[in-house]
């Protein structure tokens, strides 16, 4: 594995364990050149469906895009990297279990929002505001009112 700090190709595995969801193996490595430590994740390479964008374009499923979107929504919130990874793994698993060759971005976005809503409501609103591309403040306020109603019902 190439060291992200110095680029050296040799390292040793210091620790190895399964992630919480059991879908990947987390390995702590130490570079044999600069001796700095870094983490890698090993997961089974799955055949994932093509993603159909809103404009009809198709592209390969990209886990990193979901991680980036969720991480951005969770900035400065009490949400750990492990929680973000678990959420994305759950969405990825859901997509795989559908068994479809193609999946619309709407399905992925809704799955992310459903999980974000239970994880952190502020992150949910942030993600939804970008994902749903509210046209005006009224639409945004309607979404917030719906969130407040559901939160009130749960208490």
N, C-alpha and C positions, 0 to 999 in steps of 0.2 A: 504494500500500500504506500503510495507517495505521501510523504510528510507535507502537511499543509503549510508548515513554517519554513522549511529549508529545501524541500523538494527531494530529499533523499528517499531511495526506494526500499530501504530495509528498516524493519521495525520488529518489535516483539510485542506479543499480546500480554498485557498485565492482568486483565480481568475480563471475563466473558460471562454474560448472563442473558436470559430471555427478557424481553420487554414485558410490561404488565399484561398486555393483551396476547402474548405468546406468538405474535405474528412476525417477530424479528429477533435477531440476536444482537445485543449491544456489546461492543468490544472496546475496551480501553487499551490503547496502544502507546508505546514509547518509542520514539525515533532513536535509532542506534547512532545517529550522527549528532544531532543537537540535543537529544535526550528530553525534548519536550513531549508532553502527552497530548493525545487527541482521541476522539471517540468516532467509531464507525458503526454503522448498522448494516446487518446482513439480513436480507429478506428473500423469500422465494420470488422468482421472476414469474409474474402472472401474465396471462394474455388478457389485457384489458380492452374494453370496447373503444371504438372511435367516438369522439365527442363531437356532437353536431352543434355548432354555434348558432346564435340568433339569426345571423345573416346567411345560414345554410352551409358555410364552410365546415369542413371536417378536419380534425386533427387528433393526434394520439392523446390518450389520457395522460395528464401530467400531474402527478402527485405534488410536485414542488409548487405548482401554481396555487393549489388549494392551501398548502402549508403557508405560503407567502400571504395569501388573502386573509386567512384566519389569524396569523401572527400579527398582521397589520391591525386588524380589528381589536386584537387583545393588547395592543401596546399600552403600557402604563396601567394595566389592570392586574388584579391578583390571579393571573392564570399562568401556570408553569408551562415550560416547553414540553414536558411530558404530557400534560393535559391536551395541548395542541396536537401533539403526535397521536395521542389516543383518539381524539376526535377525527382526525384525518384518516387514521387506520379504519375506524368504524365506517366512515363514508366510503372509503375504498372497498371495504368488505361488502357493504350494501350494494355497490355498483357491480361487483363481481357476482354476487348472488342473484342478481337480476338475470344473468345469463344472456344478455342482449349483445349483439355485435355493434350496435350504435346506441348512444344515449344522449339525450338533449341536455344542454347546460342547465336548463331549468330544473331538471331532476336532481342534479348534483347540488345546485345552489340551494334548493329547498331542503335537501338532506343536511347540508352544512348549517343552515339557519335553524332547523329544528334542534340540532344538538347544541348550537351556540346559545340558544334561548335558555336552555337548562343550565348551561355552564356559567354564563355571565351575560346578564341582560344588556349592559352597556355595549359589550362587544357585539352582541346580536344586533342592536340598533345601528351601530357603525357599519357592520357588514351589510345589513339590509339596505341602508341608505345608499351604498355604492351599488350593490347587486341589483336592487329594484329600480335604481336611477329615478328617484322621485322627481317629478316635474316641478313641484312647488312645495311651499311650506305646509299647505293644507294636507297634501298626501302624507307628508312626514308626520304631521300632528295626528292624523287618523291612525297611522300605524302605532304611534306612541299611546294613544288612547286605548287601542285594542290590547296593547301589552299591559297597560295599567289595569284594565278590566279583568284580564285573565289572572294577573297577579293578585288582585283583590279577591277573586273567586277561590284561589288556592289557600288563602289564609283563613 
